[in-house]
């Protein structure tokens, strides 16, 4: 009944300092474009918190610069959108479930995967 609340109250994943540093470096190439109060952005942010990720967030409503980046880079004005920066290019991933799947595949341990992230 209140499963969504448990997601907000659950504690972030604990990692060894070395592993957390590695995850911080890897997640440092990610940027999440959001709209304030967007329920799908909230859903993605719950996973970011649960997986203890440091991902820069850009409010595409409050900043015309971020809105322009989102529109030009991703091709549409829709959030959430995860920008995945590679050496020579960037990928733009839309849809909260696709973003969550990407984050789980790249940052979750086997123990983390027992959690239900889609509620």
C-alpha positions, 0 to 999 in steps of 0.5 A, spaced: 500 500 500 505 504 501 510 501 497 512 508 494 514 511 501 518 505 503 522 507 496 523 514 499 525 512 506 530 506 504 537 507 505 542 508 500 547 502 498 553 502 502 559 500 498 567 500 500 570 507 500 574 504 494 568 501 490 564 508 492 569 512 489 569 508 483 562 509 482 562 516 483 567 517 477 563 512 473 556 516 475 560 523 474 559 522 466 552 522 467 547 528 467 539 528 469 535 533 466 529 534 470 522 538 471 521 540 478 515 536 481 515 531 475 513 524 478 517 520 473 523 525 475 522 523 482 521 516 480 528 516 477 531 520 483 529 515 488 533 510 484 539 515 484 538 515 492 538 508 493 544 506 488 548 512 492 549 515 485 552 522 484 549 525 478 548 532 476 541 534 475 539 540 471 532 543 471 530 544 464 524 549 467 528 554 471 534 554 466 534 556 458 541 554 458 539 547 460 532 547 456 536 549 450 541 543 451 536 538 452 532 540 446 538 540 442 542 534 444 536 530 446 532 532 440 526 534 445 523 537 451 522 531 455 524 529 462 527 525 465 532 525 460 539 522 462 545 524 458 551 519 458 557 522 456 562 518 452 569 520 450 567 523 443 559 523 443 553 523 448 547 519 448 541 521 451 536 516 454 529 518 455 523 514 459 524 513 466 523 506 466 529 505 461 533 510 465 532 506 471 534 499 467 540 503 465 542 505 472 541 498 475 545 495 469 551 499 470 551 500 478 547 495 482 550 489 485 546 482 485 544 484 492 541 491 490 537 487 484 532 484 489 529 491 491 523 492 487 525 499 483 519 499 478 514 501 484 
